[in-house]
Amino acid sequence: MLVNDALDTKQRLELYFEEDLAKRFTFTGMHGEGSTAVAWKVTYRPVYNTPLYPYGPPKHLVLKTQKPLGDIGVWRTQRFDVPGQSRTGSGRVGFVPNEKRWLEKFEWAEHVVKMIKIPYDPLGVAPAAVREKNWPEWLYLEWLENGSLVAFMLRAQQHYQFLPNRLLWRLFICLVRMCVAMAWPPLGPEDFDDQRPVTERSRNLPPTGFIHDDFHDGNVMFGAFESPGEGAEHNLIPPLKLIDFGDARDLNEPRERQMYLNQYYKITSEEIRRREGRASPRVEDTDRDGDVQMPDQDEELGEDDLMFASPEREPMGDDRATSKNIYDIGKAMLELALLDLRLPIRTRHVGFQWSPGQAEISTTAVELVSPNVATGSLRNPGLDPDLRALIGLCLATDPRHRPVLQELELYVQQQIAQRDFGYYNPQRTGDLTESDDNIRQIMQQLLLDANTTS
């Protein structure tokens, strides 16, 4: 957004919030900007209308306004062209309306950002011409004060070589819960008076065809610390939450499925068969910092091609959506396991045996499963071997080799419950890396202390 346009939009937003008769809003200013929308920080005080408590406690919100589609670029807006409707008319579909559509479905999901509905929204009274020029569409989101996963990893790199296994398992279950939420959106609490988010659980029903389609560590945020519940998933860390659903789509919708296939299915089944018939590429040399050297260029598959690298099955439908989401969280776990944000795009693959006695499979987790040829050791040698294998499976080039979501959820759940401090330190030595206190100290240092100093 150009500086003058941003200033004009800011002034108009301030005007409409100031004209709110109940004076519920304090408009702070721009919080961030993406390719399709701008985020603003707003403080909101709900009206209680009681003599003792005229207002409820203030809370920060994110106001997300869509950029005018002319500022976004035709290549980003073609998928929202609806026959018989104009992209510039009132019937237009866009990124923020698309996000609203999906966040309404995920209203109760614990690991998805929550959309906030404001009664008597002052922006709704703005003339249509003003909105069209400045903020064609908008929504309010909960404020996630603990920052993004990428910011967490950047801070972790300054203090730690690697993260404890018990912390990684807990981050993993949050990512798995996001996949579960997209496959089976929670229906809401059983108790009508309980308005808290619901922990996502897989169900014995066909999953949706939903994919986020912009899943990366910048779109995963830490929620608020809460009182520990009965389970162990969030007794040491706050929940992770998935944000930014502007590009999301449902592959079970014929139009979305066809557009997705047109965009991503770039190589033929014959070409996949030809490539899969080769021997797995060997890792022979080292690159920067002694890391493994990637296979040659001619062994590459595009990252999006790897989503569909199985010629025997059509790359569409609900199982393909779930498989792609699992691949996406595998990429996030690879970065967390190695605490490395410099990893290249997943375009190369290597064979690995994920369990003794099992056939070798192809995975793009090259840096995780391939030993350094100079030392013969794997990166992060203290990483739980089962966690290493599981990440490798999530990044399998053939979707048939990736975990089934229901089984993945159950397995990670079990490891959190069973792999306590004693599991990783059976001799009770002085190594406190996997202790509850150490993990709490890490979260204090990387999240809570960071909030007070930033």
TORTORBA-550836 format. One line per field, with one value per residue (C-alpha): residue number from 1; residue in three letters; x, y, z. Coordinates in nm, 3 decimals. Layout:
<recs>
loro: (NUM ...) .
timar: (Ala ...) .
u: (X ...) .
v: (Y ...) .
w: (Z ...) .
</recs>
This chain:
<recs>
loro: (1 2 3 4 5 6 7 8 9 10 11 12 13 14 15 16 17 18 19 20 21 22 23 24 25 26 27 28 29 30 31 32 33 34 35 36 37 38 39 40 41 42 43 44 45 46 47 48 49 50 51 52 53 54 55 56 57 58 59 60 61 62 63 64 65 66 67 68 69 70 71 72 73 74 75 76 77 78 79 80 81 82 83 84 85 86 87 88 89 90 91 92 93 94 95 96 97 98 99 100 101 102 103 104 105 106 107 108 109 110 111 112 113 114 115 116 117 118 119 120 121 122 123 124 125 126 127 128 129 130 131 132 133 134 135 136 137 138 139 140 141 142 143 144 145 146 147 148 149 150 151 152 153 154 155 156 157 158 159 160 161 162 163 164 165 166 167 168 169 170 171 172 173 174 175 176 177 178 179 180 181 182 183 184 185 186 187 188 189 190 191 192 193 194 195 196 197 198 199 200 201 202 203 204 205 206 207 208 209 210 211 212 213 214 215 216 217 218 219 220 221 222 223 224 225 226 227 228 229 230 231 232 233 234 235 236 237 238 239 240 241 242 243 244 245 246 247 248 249 250 251 252 253 254 255 256 257 258 259 260 261 262 263 264 265 266 267 268 269 270 271 272 273 274 275 276 277 278 279 280 281 282 283 284 285 286 287 288 289 290 291 292 293 294 295 296 297 298 299 300 301 302 303 304 305 306 307 308 309 310 311 312 313 314 315 316 317 318 319 320 321 322 323 324 325 326 327 328 329 330 331 332 333 334 335 336 337 338 339 340 341 342 343 344 345 346 347 348 349 350 351 352 353 354 355 356 357 358 359 360 361 362 363 364 365 366 367 368 369 370 371 372 373 374 375 376 377 378 379 380 381 382 383 384 385 386 387 388 389 390 391 392 393 394 395 396 397 398 399 400 401 402 403 404 405 406 407 408 409 410 411 412 413 414 415 416 417 418 419 420 421 422 423 424 425 426 427 428 429 430 431 432 433 434 435 436 437 438 439 440 441 442 443 444 445 446 447 448 449 450 451 452 453 454) .
timar: (Met Leu Val Asn Asp Ala Leu Asp Thr Lys Gln Arg Leu Glu Leu Tyr Phe Glu Glu Asp Leu Ala Lys Arg Phe Thr Phe Thr Gly Met His Gly Glu Gly Ser Thr Ala Val Ala Trp Lys Val Thr Tyr Arg Pro Val Tyr Asn Thr Pro Leu Tyr Pro Tyr Gly Pro Pro Lys His Leu Val Leu Lys Thr Gln Lys Pro Leu Gly Asp Ile Gly Val Trp Arg Thr Gln Arg Phe Asp Val Pro Gly Gln Ser Arg Thr Gly Ser Gly Arg Val Gly Phe Val Pro Asn Glu Lys Arg Trp Leu Glu Lys Phe Glu Trp Ala Glu His Val Val Lys Met Ile Lys Ile Pro Tyr Asp Pro Leu Gly Val Ala Pro Ala Ala Val Arg Glu Lys Asn Trp Pro Glu Trp Leu Tyr Leu Glu Trp Leu Glu Asn Gly Ser Leu Val Ala Phe Met Leu Arg Ala Gln Gln His Tyr Gln Phe Leu Pro Asn Arg Leu Leu Trp Arg Leu Phe Ile Cys Leu Val Arg Met Cys Val Ala Met Ala Trp Pro Pro Leu Gly Pro Glu Asp Phe Asp Asp Gln Arg Pro Val Thr Glu Arg Ser Arg Asn Leu Pro Pro Thr Gly Phe Ile His Asp Asp Phe His Asp Gly Asn Val Met Phe Gly Ala Phe Glu Ser Pro Gly Glu Gly Ala Glu His Asn Leu Ile Pro Pro Leu Lys Leu Ile Asp Phe Gly Asp Ala Arg Asp Leu Asn Glu Pro Arg Glu Arg Gln Met Tyr Leu Asn Gln Tyr Tyr Lys Ile Thr Ser Glu Glu Ile Arg Arg Arg Glu Gly Arg Ala Ser Pro Arg Val Glu Asp Thr Asp Arg Asp Gly Asp Val Gln Met Pro Asp Gln Asp Glu Glu Leu Gly Glu Asp Asp Leu Met Phe Ala Ser Pro Glu Arg Glu Pro Met Gly Asp Asp Arg Ala Thr Ser Lys Asn Ile Tyr Asp Ile Gly Lys Ala Met Leu Glu Leu Ala Leu Leu Asp Leu Arg Leu Pro Ile Arg Thr Arg His Val Gly Phe Gln Trp Ser Pro Gly Gln Ala Glu Ile Ser Thr Thr Ala Val Glu Leu Val Ser Pro Asn Val Ala Thr Gly Ser Leu Arg Asn Pro Gly Leu Asp Pro Asp Leu Arg Ala Leu Ile Gly Leu Cys Leu Ala Thr Asp Pro Arg His Arg Pro Val Leu Gln Glu Leu Glu Leu Tyr Val Gln Gln Gln Ile Ala Gln Arg Asp Phe Gly Tyr Tyr Asn Pro Gln Arg Thr Gly Asp Leu Thr Glu Ser Asp Asp Asn Ile Arg Gln Ile Met Gln Gln Leu Leu Leu Asp Ala Asn Thr Thr Ser) .
u: (0.000 0.138 0.219 -0.048 -0.312 -0.218 -0.236 -0.573 -0.711 -0.575 -0.740 -1.073 -1.063 -0.986 -1.281 -1.535 -1.410 -1.423 -1.785 -1.885 -2.140 -2.047 -1.675 -1.583 -1.272 -0.920 -0.750 -0.373 -0.253 -0.104 0.023 0.142 0.087 0.062 0.014 -0.366 -0.458 -0.347 -0.365 -0.446 -0.437 -0.756 -0.854 -1.219 -1.431 -1.764 -2.060 -2.217 -2.477 -2.485 -2.444 -2.138 -1.980 -2.071 -1.788 -1.628 -1.252 -1.063 -0.905 -0.679 -0.807 -0.667 -0.870 -0.787 -0.881 -0.855 -0.662 -0.861 -0.833 -0.666 -0.374 -0.338 -0.274 -0.474 -0.276 -0.389 -0.755 -0.842 -0.959 -1.221 -1.371 -1.727 -1.921 -2.177 -2.014 -1.762 -1.448 -1.509 -1.879 -2.070 -2.102 -1.727 -1.564 -1.218 -0.954 -1.109 -1.460 -1.300 -1.127 -1.452 -1.623 -1.372 -1.327 -1.701 -1.664 -1.376 -1.549 -1.490 -1.146 -0.886 -0.594 -0.740 -0.748 -1.088 -1.291 -1.456 -1.802 -1.859 -2.219 -2.303 -1.970 -1.888 -1.714 -2.043 -2.193 -1.918 -2.045 -1.986 -1.770 -1.541 -1.509 -1.446 -1.156 -0.997 -1.108 -1.341 -1.385 -1.278 -1.293 -1.184 -0.959 -0.840 -0.506 -0.233 0.022 0.285 0.390 0.456 0.633 0.902 0.973 0.992 1.250 1.456 1.478 1.550 1.846 2.010 2.000 1.977 2.126 1.815 1.483 1.392 1.206 0.915 0.868 0.880 0.615 0.384 0.435 0.371 0.034 -0.075 0.006 -0.175 -0.479 -0.484 -0.506 -0.783 -0.971 -0.954 -1.062 -1.341 -1.432 -1.547 -1.921 -1.900 -1.902 -2.144 -2.232 -2.415 -2.293 -1.929 -1.802 -1.438 -1.275 -1.295 -0.995 -1.014 -1.073 -1.082 -1.417 -1.536 -1.659 -1.507 -1.282 -1.345 -1.139 -1.009 -0.653 -0.502 -0.282 -0.054 0.078 0.414 0.568 0.475 0.108 0.129 0.095 0.117 -0.207 -0.237 -0.108 -0.399 -0.446 -0.326 -0.612 -0.639 -0.432 -0.061 -0.077 -0.083 0.046 0.384 0.313 0.025 -0.167 -0.047 -0.307 -0.331 -0.405 -0.452 -0.714 -0.743 -0.605 -0.787 -1.002 -1.207 -1.092 -1.432 -1.581 -1.553 -1.441 -1.178 -1.053 -1.012 -0.830 -0.602 -0.521 -0.459 -0.216 -0.027 -0.052 0.238 0.390 0.233 0.188 0.439 0.700 0.636 0.674 0.997 1.139 1.025 1.193 1.534 1.750 1.722 1.973 2.286 2.418 2.787 2.919 2.861 2.746 2.744 2.839 2.897 2.532 2.442 2.472 2.150 2.122 2.183 1.934 1.808 1.680 1.437 1.063 0.886 0.751 0.395 0.448 0.547 0.195 0.070 0.362 0.146 0.030 -0.200 -0.443 -0.608 -0.477 -0.811 -1.067 -1.068 -0.777 -0.551 -0.638 -0.554 -0.231 -0.122 -0.196 0.016 0.298 0.273 0.303 0.594 0.781 0.718 0.837 1.152 1.245 1.166 1.360 1.672 1.604 1.696 1.505 1.751 1.630 1.564 1.227 1.141 1.237 1.483 1.429 1.627 1.546 1.532 1.425 1.181 1.172 1.389 1.258 1.048 1.101 1.287 1.069 1.144 1.122 1.208 1.335 1.687 1.859 1.694 1.745 2.074 2.396 2.684 2.927 3.228 3.122 2.860 2.628 2.280 2.196 2.049 2.178 1.968 1.642 1.402 1.444 1.068 1.013 1.278 1.110 0.764 0.873 1.035 0.706 0.506 0.741 0.720 0.707 0.436 0.119 0.045 0.349 0.241 0.063 -0.314 -0.435 -0.637 -0.338 -0.099 -0.320 -0.342 0.030 0.153 -0.101 0.034 0.397 0.319 0.149 0.414 0.745 0.799 1.127 1.210 1.172 1.448 1.659 1.608 1.926 1.813 2.143 2.198 2.079 1.757 1.702 1.373 1.241 0.918 1.106 1.348 1.068 0.881 1.201 1.241 0.884 0.931 1.247 1.129 0.769 0.686 1.018 1.025 0.687 0.818 1.134 0.996) .
v: (0.000 0.341 0.580 0.831 0.558 0.413 0.756 0.827 0.490 0.541 0.883 0.751 0.457 0.693 0.911 0.628 0.489 0.836 0.871 0.558 0.697 0.456 0.541 0.174 0.195 0.325 0.310 0.261 0.235 -0.006 -0.333 -0.504 -0.535 -0.833 -0.867 -0.863 -0.697 -0.455 -0.528 -0.249 -0.256 -0.156 -0.158 -0.244 -0.205 -0.387 -0.201 -0.366 -0.092 -0.139 0.144 -0.013 -0.150 0.058 -0.105 -0.446 -0.493 -0.355 -0.602 -0.560 -0.670 -0.692 -0.510 -0.666 -0.462 -0.589 -0.381 -0.268 -0.550 -0.316 -0.287 -0.663 -0.766 -0.963 -1.284 -1.295 -1.213 -1.437 -1.719 -1.484 -1.391 -1.519 -1.538 -1.260 -1.060 -0.781 -0.784 -0.417 -0.440 -0.510 -0.875 -0.926 -1.208 -1.146 -1.254 -1.116 -1.247 -1.583 -1.570 -1.479 -1.774 -2.021 -1.866 -1.897 -2.272 -2.285 -2.072 -2.322 -2.453 -2.407 -2.396 -2.148 -1.772 -1.653 -1.401 -1.137 -1.006 -0.643 -0.532 -0.203 -0.195 0.171 0.077 -0.061 0.290 0.419 0.502 0.224 0.448 0.523 0.157 0.054 0.295 0.227 -0.104 -0.306 -0.572 -0.610 -0.834 -0.834 -1.101 -1.185 -1.031 -1.295 -1.122 -1.396 -1.359 -1.593 -1.925 -1.774 -1.501 -1.770 -1.963 -1.654 -1.580 -1.947 -1.945 -1.675 -1.887 -2.256 -2.502 -2.723 -2.743 -3.021 -3.321 -3.279 -2.923 -3.037 -3.306 -3.041 -2.805 -3.099 -3.179 -2.817 -2.843 -3.178 -3.021 -2.757 -3.034 -3.199 -2.869 -2.831 -3.191 -3.195 -2.844 -2.863 -2.836 -2.642 -2.723 -2.978 -2.734 -2.439 -2.208 -2.300 -2.060 -2.172 -2.308 -2.681 -2.911 -3.054 -3.430 -3.652 -3.810 -4.123 -3.925 -3.838 -3.531 -3.207 -3.112 -2.801 -2.675 -2.359 -2.307 -2.053 -2.256 -2.138 -2.048 -1.681 -1.781 -1.982 -1.778 -1.847 -1.795 -1.686 -1.886 -2.046 -2.235 -2.593 -2.827 -3.195 -3.290 -3.247 -3.072 -2.719 -2.760 -2.619 -2.417 -2.205 -2.331 -2.250 -2.091 -2.088 -1.750 -1.593 -1.795 -1.561 -1.820 -2.118 -2.343 -2.661 -2.915 -3.084 -2.779 -2.853 -2.504 -2.479 -2.830 -2.762 -2.433 -2.602 -2.884 -2.639 -2.453 -2.739 -3.059 -2.973 -3.309 -3.612 -3.953 -4.090 -3.840 -3.928 -4.298 -4.228 -4.032 -4.276 -4.557 -4.408 -4.504 -4.270 -3.985 -4.023 -3.752 -3.720 -3.377 -3.110 -2.753 -2.461 -2.533 -2.902 -2.964 -3.233 -3.140 -3.167 -3.407 -3.274 -3.049 -3.326 -3.518 -3.243 -3.241 -2.912 -2.875 -2.858 -3.161 -3.359 -3.315 -3.537 -3.771 -4.083 -4.176 -4.454 -4.215 -3.901 -3.591 -3.463 -3.509 -3.501 -3.743 -3.531 -3.219 -3.388 -3.524 -3.180 -3.031 -3.303 -3.223 -2.854 -2.923 -3.154 -2.857 -2.655 -2.943 -2.982 -2.621 -2.664 -2.989 -2.837 -2.482 -2.368 -2.111 -2.122 -2.455 -2.449 -2.514 -2.885 -2.967 -3.252 -3.593 -3.882 -4.238 -4.334 -4.632 -4.492 -4.809 -5.126 -5.390 -5.141 -5.063 -4.745 -4.451 -4.117 -3.802 -3.436 -3.414 -3.447 -3.239 -3.441 -3.801 -3.782 -3.808 -3.569 -3.758 -3.612 -3.711 -3.979 -3.813 -3.673 -3.312 -3.269 -3.607 -3.574 -3.566 -3.848 -4.110 -4.161 -3.789 -3.780 -4.069 -3.916 -3.584 -3.776 -3.959 -3.636 -3.511 -3.830 -3.755 -4.017 -3.916 -4.285 -4.298 -4.006 -4.079 -4.113 -3.807 -3.998 -4.223 -3.928 -3.748 -4.052 -4.131 -3.780 -3.760 -4.082 -3.971 -3.653 -3.857 -4.128 -3.953 -3.759 -3.634 -3.983 -4.131 -3.908 -3.920 -4.266 -4.247 -3.918 -3.750 -3.378 -3.315 -3.118 -3.043 -3.234 -3.122 -2.927 -2.643 -2.608 -2.601 -2.340 -2.136 -2.155 -2.037 -1.759 -1.641 -1.670 -1.554 -1.370 -1.190 -1.104 -0.929 -0.707 -0.607 -0.561) .
w: (0.000 -0.095 0.187 0.086 0.053 0.391 0.555 0.395 0.508 0.861 0.888 0.764 1.003 1.292 1.190 1.191 1.522 1.681 1.567 1.759 2.005 2.283 2.249 2.258 2.038 2.060 1.721 1.751 1.391 1.140 1.282 0.963 0.590 0.357 -0.016 0.006 0.337 0.607 0.980 1.228 1.606 1.785 2.154 2.213 2.526 2.511 2.658 2.964 3.029 3.406 3.661 3.823 3.506 3.200 3.005 3.004 3.029 2.727 2.489 2.190 1.851 1.501 1.237 0.901 0.596 0.242 -0.006 -0.308 -0.561 -0.810 -0.567 -0.523 -0.882 -1.134 -1.078 -0.713 -0.787 -1.081 -0.855 -0.709 -1.046 -1.037 -1.365 -1.382 -1.104 -1.120 -0.910 -0.838 -0.769 -0.451 -0.549 -0.561 -0.372 -0.227 0.019 0.337 0.258 0.184 0.521 0.695 0.530 0.670 1.012 1.066 1.010 1.259 1.520 1.801 1.701 1.974 1.728 1.478 1.529 1.647 1.450 1.670 1.584 1.684 1.741 1.572 1.392 1.315 0.990 0.859 0.840 0.608 0.257 0.006 -0.213 0.081 0.175 -0.185 -0.216 0.122 0.273 0.046 0.313 0.675 0.979 1.344 1.494 1.841 1.938 1.974 2.193 2.198 1.837 1.548 1.530 1.307 1.566 1.834 1.632 1.559 1.931 2.008 1.770 1.982 2.299 2.209 1.964 1.967 2.150 2.397 2.259 2.500 2.377 2.014 2.076 2.225 1.933 1.701 1.855 1.808 1.437 1.415 1.583 1.308 1.048 1.248 1.267 0.889 0.833 1.096 1.218 1.583 1.633 1.960 2.332 2.472 2.749 2.594 2.872 2.808 2.542 2.549 2.232 2.178 2.142 1.790 1.766 1.459 1.383 1.210 0.913 0.574 0.617 0.436 0.132 0.306 0.255 0.401 0.093 0.265 0.557 0.687 1.021 0.979 0.973 1.295 1.614 1.984 2.175 2.535 2.829 3.009 3.333 3.282 3.208 3.278 2.972 2.914 2.578 2.715 3.067 2.956 2.641 2.508 2.206 1.858 1.632 1.253 1.092 0.748 0.560 0.261 0.019 0.173 -0.041 -0.035 -0.292 -0.276 -0.448 -0.821 -0.926 -0.653 -0.722 -1.092 -1.033 -0.783 -1.023 -1.307 -1.084 -0.922 -1.124 -1.351 -1.438 -1.597 -1.444 -1.695 -1.580 -1.215 -1.293 -1.477 -1.187 -0.920 -1.113 -1.042 -0.748 -0.453 -0.485 -0.279 -0.051 -0.125 -0.038 0.220 0.184 0.425 0.784 0.703 0.620 0.372 0.006 -0.194 -0.489 -0.839 -1.013 -1.241 -0.938 -0.843 -0.823 -0.769 -0.416 -0.539 -0.763 -0.456 -0.321 -0.598 -0.663 -0.678 -1.029 -0.910 -0.742 -0.868 -0.686 -0.571 -0.299 0.078 0.135 -0.084 0.112 0.441 0.294 0.180 0.523 0.685 0.445 0.543 0.916 0.838 0.693 1.009 1.228 1.019 1.091 1.460 1.495 1.337 1.459 1.111 0.908 0.617 0.484 0.109 -0.051 -0.044 -0.404 -0.337 -0.191 -0.048 0.051 0.418 0.625 0.878 1.090 1.107 0.872 0.676 0.308 0.222 0.125 -0.037 0.173 0.128 0.488 0.346 0.615 0.892 0.780 0.589 0.793 0.742 0.517 0.697 1.049 0.983 1.235 1.194 1.267 1.615 1.741 2.056 1.860 1.953 1.674 1.660 1.615 1.342 1.159 1.196 1.043 0.759 0.699 0.698 0.423 0.216 -0.156 -0.206 -0.019 0.048 0.275 0.492 0.821 0.834 1.023 1.285 1.359 1.368 1.619 1.846 1.823 1.906 2.190 2.336 2.316 2.509 2.781 2.801 2.734 3.053 3.200 3.327 2.979 2.843 3.160 3.310 3.518 3.675 3.594 3.623 3.266 3.308 2.937 2.922 3.260 3.303 3.469 3.178 2.922 3.126 3.145 2.766 2.710 2.966 2.794 2.434 2.473 2.794 2.843 2.473 2.511 2.789 2.603 2.250) .
</recs>
